[in-house]
Amino acid sequence: MFGGGSSNVRQFGILFSLIAIIVLFQILTDGLTLSSGNLINLVSQYAYILILAIGMVMVIIAGHIDLSVGSVAAFVGIVVATAMQQWNLPWPLGIVLGLVVGALIGAWQGWWVAFVGVPAFIVTLAGMLIFRGGNQLIGNANTIPVPQGFTEIGAGYLPEVGPDTGYNNLTLLLGLIIALAVIFMEFRARRVQRTMGSQPAPLWVSIIKVVVLVVVIGFASVLFAGGRVGTSFPISGIILGVLVLVYSFVTRNTIFGRHIYSVGGNKHAAELSGVKSRRIDFLVMMNMSTLAALAGMIFVARSQASGPQDGIGWELDAIAAVFIGGAAVAGGIGTVGGSIIGGLVMAVLNNGLQLLGVGADRVQIIKGLVLLVAVGLDVWNKSQGRPSIIGFLTKNRRKDKLDLEPTSSSPSVGAGEAPSEDPQGLVPTAGTPDTSRPRG
């Protein structure tokens, strides 16, 4: 149920924290938190922050930080709005223009970080000032509206099609597809494990996991499909979902993704292994600014105009989402899924406090305390050698699994893992000849 010890156990703790926060606010707000209208607004309002978190987690895994994402998003937003408003650029080309501008900005900042050697903190701090000023220079500190077609990426919803069922049929269909995909992936994973000679988890574990996920997906689909007429699952949520799938695959299943973890875990060791760390740093920074450009355009589309106050504080929300979602301050640890969960924690917390009528000043204080406590507990637990609560609950299962695995005289050490203890000196260390076997 908890990944067999192969997943980051802290992320399951954050997931349960998210569930607890949702239940708490559902009770305190008399059911408003999980109402259709509130869930739809929640996705629309925070999709751009979650998109920023996807790029930020890759930056932080690589051992950097990006403080310019809010200013880059605002700069791209004003450039695209100006191009469509004054140059009559069609809105599809406006989106392409925004992505190109974001990529160029990322290449500029990545060049300073990767090839000049300036710390990313300094480069992006300078970028925050430069592109914030550029936003105000191009827009003359004015608000520039955008055309109606462009607003669909930020304020649009899945359209109404098919018979009148009282729900949005496309949203229900989307939920059905996701549920079938969950079932297929779970049992495909079991088949692959058996093919490779690995022992899969007990069948009842997979059944319970699938049933729980399908129920949650079905419940959420009905809520999103049952909003007021004209609303359903937001287009920005579709964009976010596609990005989560793509970047989860890239970070977990590609050479580029594994190189990011290697550079963040130990840059010098990665270079000695043949990893081109400068190339990784350059691409990570470039990717971050491209996603910031997309997030900025989604926000402008939802607001139907670009203004001088866009993007203020976005970088802090994205960084908070990543760290709450399980990323390590020193780099080398973190996942896209964990960052999305961390972003949802902040989004639900902010939304619930607003529903309760808590002032903006106290909301900021509470969000700051949540971030500080989340990272502080992680650092303290690591310094004390103590696992999370979920790690404690799954400790015995992981121990049993290890006992069943055959031992090896030369265990492998993964990236970011410490070598196993060998008090009797039976395992030859690197650089020490193994005299236990005769040489040919």
KEGU-796927 format. One record per residue (C-alpha): residue in three letters; y, z, x. Coordinates in steps of 0.02 Angstrom, whole numbers, plus 50000, padded with zeros to 5 digits. Example, Ala and Ser with C-alpha at 12.3 -4.5 7.8 and 13.67 -1.06 7.14 Angstrom:
residues 2
ala497755039050615/ser499475035750684/
end
This chain:
residues 440
met500005000050000/phe501185003450146/gly500754988750257/gly499314996750350/gly500485003850480/ser500994986450540/ser502674986850451/asn504204997150488/val503835012950391/arg505665017450383/gln506005002250275/phe504815009050143/gly505815025250146/ile507395015250116/leu506525005849974/phe506055022149890/ser507825028249917/leu508445012749826/ile507265016149682/ala507825034349675/ile509665029149672/ile509345016749531/val508415029749428/leu509775042749460/phe511205031449404/gln510175024949258/ile510105042849194/leu511905047249236/thr512625031449158/asp511545032349001/gly510625016249040/leu512095005549096/thr511435002949272/leu509934992649217/ser510824983549077/ser510794964649081/gly512664962649104/asn512774975249244/leu511314967749342/ile512044950249328/asn513744956449389/leu512914966249529/val512094950649600/ser513684940349580/gln514794953449660/tyr513734957349813/ala512824941049851/tyr514074936649987/ile513854953550073/leu511964951450072/ile512154934050147/leu513204941650286/ala511854954750313/ile510564941050345/gly511564934350490/met512124951350551/val510354958050569/met509944943850689/val511514947750789/ile511084966250797/ile509254962950840/ala509874952650988/gly510894967651045/his512634961950990/ile513874965450851/asp515044953850756/leu516694960750692/ser517434943950644/val516364939050495/gly517634944450364/ser519054935150448/val517974919750478/ala517464919650294/ala519294920950240/phe519834907350363/val518494895250305/gly518914899250124/ile520754894750146/val520324878950244/val519134872750110/ala520324877349967/thr521764868450053/ala520714853050087/met520184851749905/gln521884855949834/gln523054845849946/trp521914832250018/asn520934829349856/leu519304831749951/pro517794831749831/trp517044848949817/pro515314844149888/leu516184837850044/gly517224853550043/ile515634863950059/val515054853050204/leu516764854950286/gly516664873850270/leu514944874650350/val515514863350493/val517064873950524/gly515994889750523/ala514764882050647/leu516194876950763/ile516914894450758/gly515194901650795/ala514984889650940/trp516684894951009/gln516264913351001/gly514474910551059/trp515104901351214/trp516154916351265/val514704928251237/ala513274918151310/phe514054908151451/val515624917551501/gly514834934751481/val516174943151377/pro515394956751266/ala515184951351086/phe516164966551028/ile517714960351120/val517474942051075/thr517274945350890/leu518674958250888/ala519804944750956/gly519074932750827/met519454945050688/leu521294944750737/ile521384925950771/phe520574920150609/arg521444933050502/gly523074926350567/gly522444908550542/asn522074912250360/gln523854918150330/leu524604903950433/ile523714890050338/gly523944897750167/asn525704904550199/ala525034921050127/asn524844912449958/thr523384910649838/ile522644893149828/pro521554888649677/val519954878349691/pro519254865149571/gln518064869349431/gly516524861049506/phe516674871349665/thr516654887649566/glu514854884849513/ile514154891149680/gly514974908049653/ala515254909949467/gly513904898549395/tyr512254903149311/leu510614894649275/pro510954883149126/glu510214884448953/val508774872248926/gly507314870748807/pro507044879248638/asp508074894048579/thr507024909248626/gly508444921848634/tyr508304921748824/asn508784909948963/asn507204899448984/leu507544894349165/thr507724912549216/leu506064916849132/leu505264901849218/leu505964907549385/gly505214924749360/leu503524917149316/ile503534906349473/ile503954921449582/ala502564931849502/leu501284918049530/ala501874916149710/val501644934949739/ile499864934249673/phe499454918749776/met500174925749938/glu499284942449921/phe497554935149897/arg497864921250021/ala498254934650150/arg496604943250110/arg495664926850131/val496504923350298/gln496064940850359/arg494234938450315/thr494214921350399/met494894928850559/gly493604942850556/ser494874956250514/gln494524969850386/pro495734967950239/ala496374982650139/pro495274988449994/leu495354976949843/trp496074990649733/val497584991749848/ser497964973349827/ile497704974249639/ile498874989049618/lys500184980949731/val500124964649634/val500174973149464/val501674983849512/leu502624968949584/val502244957749436/val502834971149314/val504454973549411/ile504744954749422/gly504404952549237/phe505554966849189/ala506954960149299/ser506714942449231/val506904948449051/leu508474958249096/phe509294943649185/ala508764931449048/gly509384942748908/gly511224943448956/arg512624937648844/val512654919248798/gly513224908548943/thr512594920349078/ser510904921749163/phe510314923049343/pro511804918349455/ile511794902749564/ser512374913649708/gly510784923849685/ile509744907949700/ile510644903649862/leu510344921349926/gly508494920649881/val508244904149972/leu509114910950127/val508044926750125/leu506444916350121/val507014904450257/tyr507674917550377/ser506204929250348/phe505064915050400/val506154910650550/thr506224928450617/arg504384932250590/asn503474915850617/thr504444905250741/ile504664905550929/phe506544906750907/gly506354922150798/arg505194930950919/his506374926851062/ile507784935750970/tyr506744951650964/ser506264949551147/val508064947751205/gly508614962651101/gly507154973451158/asn507294969951344/lys508404955651399/his507874955651582/ala506024956251540/ala506274942051416/glu507134931451548/leu505724934651671/ser504524928751535/gly505434912251520/val506574916051372/lys508274907651385/ser509334922551334/arg510984913151343/arg510344900151221/ile509754913851103/asp511444922851110/phe512374906651080/leu511324901550929/val511354918950852/met513254919750858/met513404901950792/asn512214905750649/met513194921350602/ser514834912050583/thr513984898250483/leu513314911050359/ala515024919450356/ala515774902650307/leu514504901050165/ala514854918850107/gly516724915450109/met516534899850003/ile515444908949877/phe516754922649861/val518164910049841/ala517134900749710/arg516854916749613/ser518684921649625/gln519204903549586/ala520524904749723/ser520734908949906/gly521974922449954/pro522624932050106/gln521644947850063/asp519934939550064/gly518634946150185/ile519444962750226/gly518104975550269/trp516644963650243/glu516004965950420/leu515854984650393/asp514834982450234/ala513674969950320/ile513424981150472/ala513094996150360/ala511784986350261/val510874981550422/phe510824999050494/ile510335007150330/gly508974994050315/gly508104999950474/ala508904990550619/ala509074999750785/val510775002450862/ala510114997051033/gly509384980750965/gly507614973850960/ile507174981350789/gly507594975650613/thr507074963450477/val507924952250351/gly507034960950206/gly507554978150267/ser509374972650280/ile509334965950102/ile508644982750042/gly509994991850140/gly511314980550063/leu510634983949889/val510715002649923/met512575001149960/ala512844989249814/val511965000149685/leu512815015749753/asn514535007649742/asn514165000349570/gly513475016749501/leu514965026749561/gln516145014249480/leu515195015649316/leu515405034449325/gly517275032349350/val517315039349527/gly518925034949618/ala518955022049757/asp519425035349885/arg517875045849849/val516775030249843/gln517285026150022/ile516935043950078/ile515195043949998/lys514745026850071/gly515285032650244/leu514235048350230/val512715038350173/leu512865026950325/leu513105041350445/val511635051350375/ala510475036150372/val510775031450554/gly510895049650610/leu509195053950536/asp508415038750619/val509115043350790/trp508645061650769/asn506865057750714/lys506615046250862/ser507285059250983/gln506115072450909/gly504625060750902/arg504465063650715/pro503975050050588/ser504775047250420/ile504015054550261/ile503135038050226/gly502515037850405/phe501775055150378/leu500925049550218/thr500145034450302/lys499705043150466/asn497895046850421/arg497575029050361/arg498265021750522/lys497225033850624/asp495635028850532/lys496045010650558/leu496275013250745/asp494635022950757/leu493705008150683/glu494444995550805/pro493484992150967/thr494314999151121/ser494784988551269/ser494954993051452/ser496594983451462/pro497584985751302/ser498994973751271/val500774979751256/gly501884971051129/ala503714968251143/gly504674984351127/glu503084995151135/ala502725008051268/pro501065006851364/ser499695018251302/glu499405034051403/asp497995033151530/pro497835050651605/gln496245046451702/gly496975030951783/leu495585019651718/val496745005251673/pro497464996051823/thr499354994851817/ala500394979351849/gly500444975152034/thr498914985952075/pro497314976552121/asp495784980252016/thr494414985652138/ser493134989352002/arg492434971652015/pro491944962052173/arg493044947552219/gly492284930252235/
end
